[in-house]
Structure formats: structure tokens, C-alpha cells
Amino acid sequence: MMNRGHTCIFSMAIVFASATVLAQDTCPSSSYLSLFAPAVPGFGGELIYENMSIDGDTGYLCSTYFDMFQEQSYYYLNIVDVSDPQTPHLIAQPELTAQPAAIRVVNDIAYIADFYGLRIIDLSQPLQPNQLALYPTSSFPMDLQIQGTKAYIARRDDGLEIVDISDPQLPTHLGELDLPGESRAVVIDDDFAYLVDEIALRVVDISNPANPTLAGSSMTSADAWDLSVGEGGIVYLADRASGSSVMSSLQVYDTTNPNAPSPIASLSYGTFGSVRGVHVMGNQLFVVHGSSGLQSLDISNPSSPQPNGEYDQAPFIHAMASHDGLLYATSSNVGLVIIDPSVACGQCQVDLNADGVLDFFDVSLFISAFSNQLPQGDFTGDGVYDFFDVSSFINLYHAGCP
């Protein structure tokens, strides 16, 4: 916490001066509203955070705890109140039967894809979750999406299945389409489902859910793992690479003609296995970049994505979702990460009010953030509020933003 000694340091050490904004690659600490890691019962084990979903002011974060003494894994659903994104707190932590491959929560109903199929759980009373149904799938479900009264499931060995969930207690089969390869991810946009496997992007016409049909395919360059759809049917695909001779990359496809999706851009990341996820938010694309965390790209021109920031405080992102202008992500070892993308990456880190000048107002904002232990006051990014944050702020302020 801030004390009078720190205030004295500011009054003696900071020289108020104006400066222009300095462009830089790393996004400032103020971008991070919260880094939240729910603990689990037990000790002497390994805890990994995986899939997640956002439903209104509640986040649902899946975690796996491996107990090294018992040599057994336990699976938890961490239900988190994110009504104040800067101070999330745990509501409940029910144990799950199996490790989720994907989760979507809509109106307090959780739809979970796991080893056994599609599991539907009523979470309206978080402390007393109630399983409504378990719908078995023909092969392991890798991903799912919910749209209206339908669930769209990417089955690893059997392509797409569409399930009627109008009655969550009685899910029923509507239609399916067997696809070649290992279906890994699915996204729904209007009357089309987009799926990726290890060799291709598949575009499926789902206008008749009882009879989905393949509209078109496009071979991918390496080992497609995830995808996200932007405006105008532009598909962004994470190619994580299938061998050391093939580099990870972002692939961009135009599916304006769904019968013939065509590649329009490619961005190489040069590291095997580093590109594992993508998420579109308006004109921004977030790319999972291995141990480097997230990279943000400006996609206002989809044929020429431009990197405009790095979010490096949370490596190994597993899943992403967006709600009310904020990006929510799970980092395997950090937990729930909440990012405000409206904070300009590349702005001078000490220009806290982003007005292009360094003055008393920036100092005042830092003192307030430091005193209240908000992310904007953690200048070293270590989650601890101490002298080193103060020293870092002072040194950066003195250096200015030439």
C-alpha cells in the first residue's frame, strides 16, 4: 500500500514535463484489469487452467489438478463473479466428472463437451449444480458452439453433429455431416458452420439443420487447430505446424463464396507449435503466441493484418472469449486474464491518461492505482505493489517519451 514516504519520493524525484507519445510493442500494465487464479483443494500437485466461457457477469473457468501423491487428476469448474472486472471473486467450485474439451454457458445452463459426449448442467444455483442430461456422441467431441436452440459439435473422428437443445433435459439428434480428418474446432456464422481439421478449412451449409451439406473446403498449409470468423465471412485460422520444418502461422481466408474459400493472407510466426488460438473482436484479432502470450493485430484490412501490440504477462493462453468490450482468456499457469483492449498498445507507459503529455495528472493516477493495488500501479508486472513499482514509474517518467 502507498504511504507518506512514497508520496515524499514523488514530490522530490519527479520533474513535471510534457512529452510526445512513444510507440512501443508491449501493451501497458493498465491493459490488464485482472489476473485471477482460483485455488483448488489439495497440495503437492500441478494445477492447469484450460477452457472457459462468459455468461453475463459470470465467468466459467475449467481447471485440472493433478495430485502427485495419489497420481490422479481432478477436474473443477470455477464459477467466478466478474461484475467488477478488476476484482473478480470465486462463487463456487464444483467438481466435474471428466476433463472438458470445451464449455459454453448460456443463461445459467452449461454445455460441456467431454469424453462422454455433451453434458448439460443447470448452474442457476452455483453451489448446487444439477446435471440435466448427458448426450453421447459417436466420437470424442473436440469443440462446440451454441446458437439458439441448437448445439453444434465438432466430433474428432466424425465431423459435425447438430443437436436440438430446446429442452435441455432431452437433447435430440437433428443432423450430422461426416468429414475427413480430425475435426478440432467449430464456429457458427449465420447459415454456415466453419470447421478445421489437420489439413483443411471446411465450410458447411447448416440452413437445413437436418441435412447439413459441405459447401466448400480449402487446404491449409500446416496443422490447423483453431479459427475465428470476422466481418464479411473472413476466417482467421491458427496453423500450429505439424513438424519442425513447417512454421506456425496465421492464415486468413475469404469465404464470401462459401463454395470456394480462398486464402488472402498469411503471417508466419516462425516457431513450431506457437500459434494455437485466434479470437476476433471488431477490428482486432488476438493470436495465441505460445510463451509470448497474446499478440494483437489490426484487421481493418483483412488481407494485410498488422501487429499492434503484445500482451506478454500471461503466457500459454488456452481459451478466449469477449464480452462488453473486454477480452477474457485463460492462461494455463496464471488463471483468468481480463484485458481491456481499448487501452492503446504503444502508448507511453507512464502516460496513464493517454493525453500525450506527462504531468501531475499521470502522477496522481499512478499514486491512486498503487495505493489501491490496481493493475495500473503494478509497473513491474509481478503482482506485488512495492518500491520497485515506484522506482520504475519514476525512472520512466524521468526518461520521458521522446
C-alpha positions as CSV (number, residue, x, y, z in Angstrom):
1,M,0.0,0.0,0.0
2,M,1.1,3.6,-0.6
3,N,2.3,5.6,2.4
4,R,3.6,9.1,3.0
5,G,7.2,8.0,2.4
6,H,6.2,7.1,-1.2
7,T,4.4,10.4,-1.6
8,C,7.5,12.2,-0.5
9,I,9.5,10.3,-3.1
10,F,7.2,11.6,-5.8
11,S,7.4,15.2,-4.6
12,M,11.2,15.2,-4.6
13,A,12.0,13.0,-7.6
14,I,9.6,13.8,-10.3
15,V,10.1,16.7,-12.6
16,F,6.9,17.6,-14.4
17,A,7.5,17.9,-18.2
18,S,5.5,17.4,-21.3
19,A,6.4,14.8,-23.9
20,T,5.1,13.2,-27.0
21,V,3.8,9.6,-27.0
22,L,6.4,6.9,-27.6
23,A,5.3,3.9,-29.7
24,Q,6.3,0.6,-28.2
25,D,5.3,-3.0,-28.9
26,T,4.4,-4.2,-25.4
27,C,0.9,-3.3,-24.1
28,P,1.0,-1.4,-20.8
29,S,0.1,-2.9,-17.5
30,S,-3.0,-0.8,-17.5
31,S,-4.4,-3.1,-20.2
32,Y,-4.7,-5.9,-17.6
33,L,-7.8,-5.4,-15.4
34,S,-7.2,-8.6,-13.5
35,L,-5.1,-11.8,-13.3
36,F,-7.1,-14.2,-11.2
37,A,-6.1,-17.7,-10.2
38,P,-8.7,-19.7,-8.3
39,A,-7.0,-22.2,-5.9
40,V,-8.3,-25.8,-5.6
41,P,-8.3,-28.2,-2.7
42,G,-5.1,-30.2,-2.2
43,F,-1.4,-29.6,-2.3
44,G,1.7,-31.1,-3.8
45,G,0.1,-31.2,-7.3
46,E,0.0,-29.4,-10.6
47,L,-2.8,-27.0,-11.4
48,I,-3.6,-26.1,-15.0
49,Y,-6.3,-23.7,-16.2
50,E,-8.0,-24.6,-19.5
51,N,-11.3,-23.8,-21.2
52,M,-13.6,-21.0,-20.3
53,S,-16.9,-19.3,-21.1
54,I,-18.5,-15.9,-20.2
55,D,-22.2,-15.6,-19.5
56,G,-23.2,-12.0,-18.5
57,D,-21.3,-11.1,-15.3
58,T,-20.1,-14.6,-14.6
59,G,-17.1,-16.4,-15.9
60,Y,-16.7,-20.2,-16.0
61,L,-13.1,-21.4,-15.8
62,C,-12.2,-25.1,-16.1
63,S,-9.1,-26.3,-14.3
64,T,-7.3,-29.6,-13.9
65,Y,-5.5,-30.6,-10.8
66,F,-3.1,-33.5,-10.8
67,D,-2.4,-34.9,-7.4
68,M,1.1,-36.2,-7.5
69,F,0.7,-38.3,-4.3
70,Q,-2.5,-40.0,-5.5
71,E,-1.4,-39.9,-9.1
72,Q,-4.9,-38.9,-10.0
73,S,-6.4,-35.9,-11.9
74,Y,-9.4,-33.9,-10.6
75,Y,-11.5,-31.5,-12.7
76,Y,-13.1,-28.3,-11.5
77,L,-15.5,-25.7,-12.8
78,N,-14.5,-22.4,-11.2
79,I,-17.6,-20.1,-11.2
80,V,-16.3,-16.5,-11.0
81,D,-18.2,-13.2,-10.5
82,V,-16.7,-10.7,-13.0
83,S,-19.3,-8.0,-12.5
84,D,-16.3,-5.8,-11.4
85,P,-13.5,-7.0,-13.8
86,Q,-10.8,-5.5,-11.6
87,T,-11.9,-7.6,-8.6
88,P,-13.2,-11.0,-9.7
89,H,-14.1,-13.4,-7.0
90,L,-14.9,-17.1,-6.8
91,I,-18.6,-18.0,-6.3
92,A,-18.4,-21.8,-6.4
93,Q,-16.1,-24.6,-7.5
94,P,-18.0,-27.8,-8.3
95,E,-16.0,-30.9,-9.3
96,L,-16.6,-32.2,-12.8
97,T,-16.8,-35.9,-13.9
98,A,-14.4,-35.6,-16.8
99,Q,-12.0,-33.1,-18.3
100,P,-13.9,-30.7,-20.5
101,A,-12.7,-30.2,-24.1
102,A,-15.0,-27.2,-24.5
103,I,-17.6,-25.3,-22.5
104,R,-20.3,-22.8,-23.4
105,V,-22.7,-21.3,-20.8
106,V,-25.9,-19.6,-21.9
107,N,-28.5,-18.3,-19.4
108,D,-27.0,-20.3,-16.5
109,I,-27.0,-23.6,-18.5
110,A,-23.6,-25.1,-19.1
111,Y,-23.0,-27.2,-22.2
112,I,-19.8,-29.2,-21.8
113,A,-18.0,-31.4,-24.3
114,D,-16.1,-34.1,-22.6
115,F,-15.0,-37.7,-23.1
116,Y,-18.6,-39.0,-22.7
117,G,-20.3,-36.5,-25.0
118,L,-22.4,-33.4,-24.5
119,R,-23.1,-32.8,-20.8
120,I,-25.8,-30.3,-19.9
121,I,-25.7,-28.8,-16.4
122,D,-28.1,-26.3,-14.7
123,L,-25.9,-23.7,-12.8
124,S,-28.7,-21.3,-11.7
125,Q,-27.7,-22.4,-8.2
126,P,-23.9,-22.4,-8.4
127,L,-23.5,-24.2,-5.1
128,Q,-25.8,-26.9,-6.2
129,P,-25.2,-27.7,-9.9
130,N,-27.8,-30.0,-11.4
131,Q,-26.9,-32.2,-14.4
132,L,-29.9,-32.2,-16.7
133,A,-28.7,-34.6,-19.4
134,L,-25.7,-36.4,-20.9
135,Y,-25.9,-36.8,-24.7
136,P,-23.4,-39.4,-26.0
137,T,-21.6,-38.6,-29.2
138,S,-20.2,-41.1,-31.7
139,S,-16.6,-39.9,-31.2
140,F,-14.8,-37.5,-28.8
141,P,-16.2,-34.0,-29.0
142,M,-13.4,-31.5,-29.5
143,D,-15.4,-28.3,-29.6
144,L,-19.0,-27.0,-29.5
145,Q,-21.0,-23.8,-30.2
146,I,-24.5,-22.9,-29.0
147,Q,-26.8,-20.9,-31.3
148,G,-30.4,-20.5,-30.2
149,T,-31.9,-23.9,-29.5
150,K,-29.1,-25.9,-31.3
151,A,-25.7,-27.2,-30.3
152,Y,-23.1,-27.7,-33.0
153,I,-20.5,-30.3,-32.0
154,A,-17.1,-30.9,-33.7
155,R,-16.5,-34.6,-33.3
156,R,-12.9,-35.6,-33.6
157,D,-13.5,-38.6,-36.0
158,D,-17.0,-37.9,-37.3
159,G,-17.2,-34.3,-38.3
160,L,-20.2,-32.1,-37.4
161,E,-23.3,-33.1,-35.4
162,I,-26.3,-30.8,-34.7
163,V,-28.3,-31.4,-31.6
164,D,-31.7,-29.9,-30.6
165,I,-31.4,-28.5,-27.1
166,S,-34.8,-26.7,-27.0
167,D,-35.4,-29.0,-24.0
168,P,-32.1,-29.1,-22.1
169,Q,-33.3,-32.2,-20.3
170,L,-33.9,-34.1,-23.5
171,P,-31.3,-33.2,-26.2
172,T,-32.1,-34.9,-29.5
173,H,-30.2,-35.5,-32.7
174,L,-31.1,-33.2,-35.6
175,G,-28.4,-33.8,-38.3
176,E,-24.8,-34.6,-38.9
177,L,-22.1,-34.5,-41.6
178,D,-19.2,-36.8,-41.6
179,L,-16.0,-35.0,-42.6
180,P,-12.5,-36.2,-43.4
181,G,-9.7,-35.6,-41.0
182,E,-9.8,-34.8,-37.3
183,S,-12.4,-32.0,-36.6
184,R,-10.9,-29.8,-34.0
185,A,-12.9,-26.5,-33.8
186,V,-16.2,-25.1,-35.0
187,V,-17.6,-21.6,-35.3
188,I,-21.1,-20.7,-36.4
189,D,-21.9,-17.6,-38.6
190,D,-25.4,-17.2,-40.0
191,D,-26.2,-20.3,-42.1
192,F,-22.7,-21.7,-42.1
193,A,-20.5,-23.7,-39.8
194,Y,-16.8,-23.4,-40.2
195,L,-14.6,-26.3,-39.0
196,V,-10.9,-27.0,-39.1
197,D,-9.0,-30.3,-39.1
198,E,-5.4,-31.0,-39.5
199,I,-5.5,-30.5,-43.3
200,A,-8.3,-28.1,-44.3
201,L,-10.8,-25.5,-43.6
202,R,-14.4,-26.8,-44.1
203,V,-17.4,-24.6,-44.8
204,V,-20.7,-26.4,-44.0
205,D,-24.2,-25.1,-45.0
206,I,-26.4,-25.5,-42.0
207,S,-29.5,-23.7,-43.3
208,N,-31.3,-27.1,-43.1
209,P,-30.1,-28.5,-39.7
210,A,-31.5,-31.9,-40.5
211,N,-29.3,-32.1,-43.6
212,P,-26.0,-30.1,-43.3
213,T,-24.0,-30.2,-46.5
214,L,-20.4,-29.4,-47.3
215,A,-20.3,-26.1,-49.3
216,G,-16.5,-25.9,-49.8
217,S,-13.1,-26.6,-48.5
218,S,-9.6,-25.1,-48.6
219,M,-6.4,-27.0,-47.8
220,T,-4.3,-25.4,-45.1
221,S,-0.5,-25.0,-45.0
222,A,0.3,-26.9,-41.9
223,D,-1.7,-28.2,-38.9
224,A,-4.9,-26.1,-38.3
225,W,-6.0,-26.0,-34.7
226,D,-8.4,-23.1,-34.1
227,L,-10.4,-20.5,-36.1
228,S,-12.5,-17.3,-35.6
229,V,-14.8,-15.6,-38.1
230,G,-14.8,-11.8,-38.6
231,E,-17.0,-9.4,-40.6
232,G,-17.9,-10.4,-44.2
233,G,-17.1,-14.1,-43.8
234,I,-13.4,-13.6,-43.3
235,V,-12.0,-16.6,-41.4
236,Y,-8.8,-16.4,-39.3
237,L,-7.1,-19.7,-38.8
238,A,-4.4,-20.8,-36.3
239,D,-1.9,-23.1,-38.0
240,R,0.3,-24.5,-35.3
241,A,2.6,-26.5,-37.7
242,S,2.9,-30.3,-37.8
243,G,6.7,-30.6,-37.8
244,S,9.9,-28.7,-37.1
245,S,10.3,-28.0,-40.9
246,V,6.9,-26.2,-41.0
247,M,6.4,-22.9,-39.2
248,S,3.4,-21.8,-37.2
249,S,1.3,-19.2,-38.9
250,L,-1.9,-17.2,-39.1
251,Q,-3.9,-17.9,-42.2
252,V,-6.7,-15.7,-43.5
253,Y,-9.4,-16.9,-45.8
254,D,-12.2,-15.1,-47.7
255,T,-15.4,-17.2,-47.7
256,T,-17.6,-14.7,-49.4
257,N,-18.1,-17.5,-51.9
258,P,-18.6,-20.4,-49.4
259,N,-18.2,-22.9,-52.2
260,A,-14.6,-21.8,-52.8
261,P,-12.9,-20.3,-49.7
262,S,-9.7,-18.7,-50.8
263,P,-6.6,-17.7,-48.8
264,I,-5.9,-14.0,-48.8
265,A,-3.1,-13.5,-46.3
266,S,-0.6,-15.4,-44.2
267,L,1.6,-14.3,-41.3
268,S,4.4,-16.5,-40.2
269,Y,5.4,-16.8,-36.5
270,G,8.5,-18.9,-37.1
271,T,8.2,-21.2,-34.1
272,F,6.9,-24.7,-34.2
273,G,3.6,-25.1,-32.3
274,S,3.4,-21.5,-31.1
275,V,0.2,-20.4,-32.8
276,R,-2.7,-22.3,-31.1
277,G,-5.7,-19.9,-30.9
278,V,-7.4,-16.9,-32.5
279,H,-10.2,-14.6,-31.5
280,V,-11.8,-11.7,-33.3
281,M,-13.0,-8.6,-31.5
282,G,-14.2,-6.0,-34.0
283,N,-11.2,-4.8,-36.0
284,Q,-8.8,-6.6,-33.6
285,L,-7.5,-10.1,-33.8
286,F,-5.9,-11.8,-30.8
287,V,-3.5,-14.6,-31.6
288,V,-2.2,-17.1,-29.0
289,H,1.6,-17.0,-29.4
290,G,2.9,-19.7,-27.1
291,S,5.0,-18.5,-24.2
292,S,4.9,-14.9,-25.5
293,G,1.2,-14.6,-24.5
294,L,-1.1,-12.8,-26.9
295,Q,-0.4,-10.7,-30.0
296,S,-3.0,-8.2,-31.1
297,L,-3.4,-7.4,-34.8
298,D,-5.3,-4.7,-36.6
299,I,-7.5,-6.5,-39.2
300,S,-9.3,-3.4,-40.6
301,N,-7.7,-4.6,-43.8
302,P,-8.0,-8.4,-43.6
303,S,-5.7,-9.0,-46.5
304,S,-2.9,-7.3,-44.5
305,P,-3.1,-7.9,-40.8
306,Q,-0.8,-5.5,-38.9
307,P,0.6,-6.4,-35.4
308,N,-0.1,-3.6,-33.0
309,G,0.6,-5.0,-29.6
310,E,1.9,-7.8,-27.4
311,Y,0.2,-9.0,-24.1
312,D,3.1,-10.8,-22.5
313,Q,2.1,-11.0,-18.8
314,A,0.1,-14.2,-19.3
315,P,1.8,-16.9,-21.4
316,F,0.3,-20.1,-22.8
317,I,-3.3,-18.9,-23.3
318,H,-5.7,-21.8,-23.7
319,A,-9.0,-20.2,-24.5
320,M,-10.5,-16.7,-25.2
321,A,-13.9,-15.0,-25.1
322,S,-15.2,-11.5,-25.2
323,H,-18.0,-9.6,-23.5
324,D,-18.9,-5.9,-23.2
325,G,-15.7,-4.8,-24.9
326,L,-13.4,-6.8,-22.7
327,L,-11.2,-9.8,-23.6
328,Y,-11.3,-12.8,-21.2
329,A,-8.7,-15.5,-21.5
330,T,-7.3,-18.5,-19.6
331,S,-3.6,-18.8,-19.1
332,S,-2.5,-22.3,-18.3
333,N,-0.4,-21.2,-15.3
334,V,-1.8,-17.7,-14.5
335,G,-5.6,-18.4,-14.5
336,L,-8.3,-16.0,-15.7
337,V,-6.9,-13.0,-17.5
338,I,-9.1,-9.9,-18.1
339,I,-7.8,-7.4,-20.7
340,D,-9.2,-4.0,-21.8
341,P,-8.2,-3.8,-25.5
342,S,-9.3,-0.1,-25.6
343,V,-6.1,0.8,-23.7
344,A,-3.8,1.7,-26.6
345,C,-0.8,-0.5,-27.0
346,G,2.2,1.5,-27.9
347,Q,1.3,4.5,-25.8
348,C,3.9,5.7,-23.4
349,Q,3.6,3.5,-20.3
350,V,3.7,6.4,-17.8
351,D,1.2,8.5,-19.8
352,L,-1.6,6.9,-17.8
353,N,-4.4,9.2,-19.0
354,A,-3.2,8.8,-22.6
355,D,-3.3,12.5,-23.4
356,G,0.2,12.7,-24.9
357,V,1.8,14.7,-22.1
358,L,3.4,13.7,-18.8
359,D,2.2,15.8,-15.9
360,F,0.7,15.9,-12.4
361,F,-2.4,14.0,-13.6
362,D,-0.4,11.0,-14.6
363,V,1.4,11.0,-11.2
364,S,-1.9,11.3,-9.4
365,L,-3.3,8.4,-11.4
366,F,-0.3,6.2,-10.5
367,I,-0.5,7.1,-6.8
368,S,-4.1,6.2,-6.7
369,A,-3.6,2.9,-8.6
370,F,-0.6,2.0,-6.5
371,S,-2.5,2.8,-3.2
372,N,-5.5,0.7,-4.2
373,Q,-3.4,-2.1,-5.7
374,L,-4.8,-1.8,-9.2
375,P,-3.0,-3.3,-12.2
376,Q,-2.1,0.3,-13.4
377,G,0.1,0.6,-10.4
378,D,2.0,-2.7,-10.9
379,F,4.7,-1.3,-13.1
380,T,6.9,-4.4,-12.8
381,G,4.0,-6.7,-13.6
382,D,4.9,-9.1,-10.8
383,G,1.6,-8.8,-8.9
384,V,3.4,-7.2,-5.9
385,Y,3.0,-3.5,-5.1
386,D,6.3,-2.3,-3.7
387,F,9.2,0.1,-4.0
388,F,10.2,-1.4,-7.4
389,D,7.0,-0.2,-8.9
390,V,7.5,3.3,-7.6
391,S,11.1,3.3,-8.8
392,S,10.1,2.0,-12.2
393,F,7.5,4.7,-12.6
394,I,9.9,7.4,-11.5
395,N,12.7,6.3,-13.9
396,L,10.3,6.0,-16.8
397,Y,8.8,9.4,-16.0
398,H,12.2,11.0,-15.9
399,A,13.1,9.3,-19.3
400,G,10.0,10.9,-20.8
401,C,8.5,9.8,-24.1
402,P,10.7,11.2,-26.8
